[in-house]
Amino acid sequence: PVFIHNMKKYLDNNKLEKLAREAHTAKSSVLIFGMTNSGRLLKEIQLLAENKKSTEIQPMLEVVEMELKQAKSELRDFLKEG
């Protein structure tokens, strides 16, 4: 949730350098959990932000947010079962 909050804030405030760094950090974290699609999208977000192409970022960020929410829900369910 912190990654998503920060990336949205940076995008809203056109702080693309910070957005690129946050996406890079988030990418590493999601890849540890095997979330390859989110990792790929975060890499694209990072590259777009580094190249100052912010118009394409929002839809990708929404997909990443949805996938992270789903993973969080699955993790909670898994922990309840254990």
C-alpha positions in Angstrom: 0.0 0.0 0.0 2.8 2.4 0.7 4.4 1.9 -2.7 1.0 2.6 -4.4 0.3 5.6 -2.3 3.7 7.1 -3.0 3.6 6.4 -6.7 0.1 8.0 -7.1 1.3 11.0 -5.1 4.4 11.4 -7.2 2.4 11.0 -10.4 -0.2 13.6 -9.3 2.5 16.0 -8.4 4.6 15.3 -11.6 7.6 14.2 -9.5 8.6 11.7 -12.1 12.2 11.1 -10.8 10.8 10.1 -7.4 8.1 8.0 -9.2 10.8 6.1 -11.1 12.7 5.3 -8.0 9.6 4.2 -6.1 8.6 1.9 -9.1 12.1 0.5 -9.1 12.0 -0.4 -5.4 8.4 -1.8 -5.7 9.5 -3.9 -8.7 12.2 -5.6 -6.6 9.7 -6.4 -3.9 7.0 -7.8 -6.1 9.4 -10.0 -8.0 10.5 -11.6 -4.7 6.9 -12.9 -4.4 6.9 -14.1 -8.0 4.5 -11.4 -9.3 6.1 -11.2 -12.7 3.3 -9.2 -14.4 3.4 -6.5 -11.7 7.2 -6.5 -11.9 7.0 -6.0 -15.7 4.5 -3.2 -15.3 6.5 -1.5 -12.6 9.6 -1.7 -14.9 7.6 0.0 -17.6 6.4 2.7 -15.2 10.0 3.2 -14.1 11.2 3.7 -17.7 8.3 5.9 -18.7 8.8 8.1 -15.6 12.6 8.3 -16.4 11.7 9.4 -19.9 9.1 11.9 -18.8 6.2 10.1 -20.5 3.6 10.3 -17.7 0.4 10.0 -19.7 0.8 6.2 -20.1 1.5 5.5 -16.4 -1.9 5.8 -14.7 -3.5 2.7 -16.4 -0.5 0.6 -15.6 -0.5 1.8 -12.0 -4.1 0.8 -11.6 -3.4 -2.7 -12.8 -0.5 -3.0 -10.3 -2.7 -1.7 -7.5 -5.4 -4.3 -8.4 -2.8 -7.1 -8.5 -1.3 -6.1 -5.2 -4.7 -5.9 -3.5 -5.5 -9.4 -4.8 -2.1 -10.8 -3.5 -2.7 -9.2 -0.1 -6.1 -10.8 0.1 -4.7 -14.2 -0.9 -1.9 -13.9 1.7 -4.5 -13.0 4.4 -6.6 -16.1 3.4 -3.5 -18.3 3.5 -2.4 -17.1 6.9 -5.9 -17.7 8.3 -5.8 -21.3 7.1 -2.4 -21.9 8.6 
